Amino acid sequence: MKINHLFKGIYSGKKVFITGHTGFKGSWLSLWLSLLGADVTGFSLKPEYAPDHFSLLNIKMTSIIGDIRNKEILFDAIHAFNPDIVFHLAAQPLVRKSYNIPHETFETNIMGTVYMLEACRNSKSIKAIINITSDKCYENKDLQYSFKESDPVGGFDPYSASKGCAELITSSYRNSFFNIRDYGKEHDVLLASCRAGNVIGGGDWSEDRLIPDIVRSASKKEIINIRNPHAVRPWQHVLEPLSGYLLLGQKLLEGKPEFAEAWNFGPRNEDNISVKEVAEIAKLFWDDINYNQETALSNNQPHESSYLTLDCSKANGKLNWNEVWNIETAIEKTINWYKLFYSKNEISTENDIADYIEEATNKDLVWTSLPDYCSFNKTLKPINRQGRNMPL
Ligand SMILES: NC(=O)c1ccc[n+]([C@@H]2O[C@H](COP(=O)([O-])OP(=O)(O)OC[C@H]3O[C@@H](n4cnc5c(N)ncnc54)[C@H](O)[C@@H]3O)[C@@H](O)[C@H]2O)c1
């Protein structure tokens, strides 16, 4: 797949450091970046679940196994690599687990973020940092309201509070050390943060997440109890926020300080649906999916917000970022990924990336346009994985 031209060709040959590369989103991002021609180094704990998407992908990159709570090891890894850009995804990302291990959640998500930013502050090579926080960073009062980037951060459970803190830390580092007022004079770093919704896609085997729970049960022909069936979330295919992170990274690497701020990446309003609706759509694509709605059980569960949606008009307007797949397609792609894996042991991650790029190109999304150095030569058409010319 020849895709170096995407995102104005900015990632081709760039040194990209990703924390959390062994995780669900990090493994998809690492593969996409390596296909874009980037020189990728990842820093994470060992993959936690088996099977494990990162190892299955066999990506051409450097993988460092380390703990972001260990400041020295993280500093050494960043300074030895001299990256151009850092995507920070490493975190304890599960709400329910955060009730069991609050201390570890706060240490990883708060101090891990501080150590990452300190390492970047001491680097001479880094031009851009993107800190991946969460839609759960907002102070959520369970109102039928879509959060804007300017809304206050908060957090009821330890995970959400840790991501609210990660946002405050990002904003403090941007004000204190990477202030855009001093950009190009006292420092050369642009720092942004991203708050994406609930992402789905192949290769996630985390505990207590809807899709992994559903597909694990379907693969064993078991019935699953789904919690909080009426809770509404901003569901998206994992490639949607990743295209947002990559587009934002492009702008920062191009040296545009007006993009060094916080960004929401989420679905269109009509794709904010309930847990139950996601399960119903998933069943359309895999008959072995069977579930009970555990409303009684839900009453004994730790608190999780019942309504969470994002207002993404800033990303749509200022960044010109738009979604490619609606919720039905996102669920179909996801369920098909797991069906293929469980039935034939095949991994369709790269095919999904190719399909996504092809549809984004057909929709003429901004990140698919040719870089300026190609526009003089119309014969330089990128080709897709079937060897067909992709539309310019
Ligand atoms: N998946 C979602 O729906 C979602 C939604 C919003 C935000 N996020 C955020 O996106 C990021 C990635 O989430 P994910 O779903 O891929 O999670 P994941 O659990 O699949 O991956 C987490 C990654 O962080 C690494 N990690 C955890 N603790 C670490 C430590 N102490 N030191 C080094 N590495 C450590 C893990 O090894 C793994 O690589 C997280 O910051 C998460 O909060 C995820």
The ligand as an ORCA input file, in Angstrom:
! r2SCAN-3c Opt
* xyz 0 1
  N     -10.400      2.983     23.765
  C     -11.214      4.009     23.968
  O     -12.430      3.935     23.728
  C     -10.648      5.324     24.454
  C     -11.525      6.425     24.535
  C     -11.021      7.663     24.952
  C      -9.686      7.762     25.294
  N      -8.855      6.683     25.227
  C      -7.440      6.871     25.568
  O      -6.634      6.404     24.486
  C      -5.420      5.856     25.014
  C      -5.236      4.433     24.498
  O      -6.329      3.644     24.933
  P      -6.503      2.132     24.494
  O      -7.942      1.872     24.379
  O      -5.626      1.854     23.353
  O      -5.955      1.382     25.808
  P      -5.131      0.011     25.936
  O      -5.326     -0.467     27.338
  O      -5.448     -0.905     24.843
  O      -3.631      0.487     25.787
  C      -2.959      1.182     26.813
  C      -1.491      1.248     26.484
  O      -0.835      1.959     27.544
  C       0.250      1.182     27.997
  N       0.484      1.440     29.407
  C      -0.394      1.341     30.438
  N       0.238      1.626     31.594
  C       1.531      1.922     31.269
  C       2.681      2.277     32.019
  N       2.628      2.433     33.352
  N       3.836      2.465     31.366
  C       3.921      2.327     30.010
  N       2.865      1.995     29.259
  C       1.684      1.794     29.885
  C      -0.136     -0.263     27.760
  O       1.015     -1.098     27.749
  C      -0.808     -0.130     26.410
  O       0.173     -0.110     25.407
  C      -5.508      5.947     26.525
  O      -4.858      7.124     26.949
  C      -7.002      6.062     26.783
  O      -7.265      6.695     27.993
  C      -9.320      5.459     24.808
*
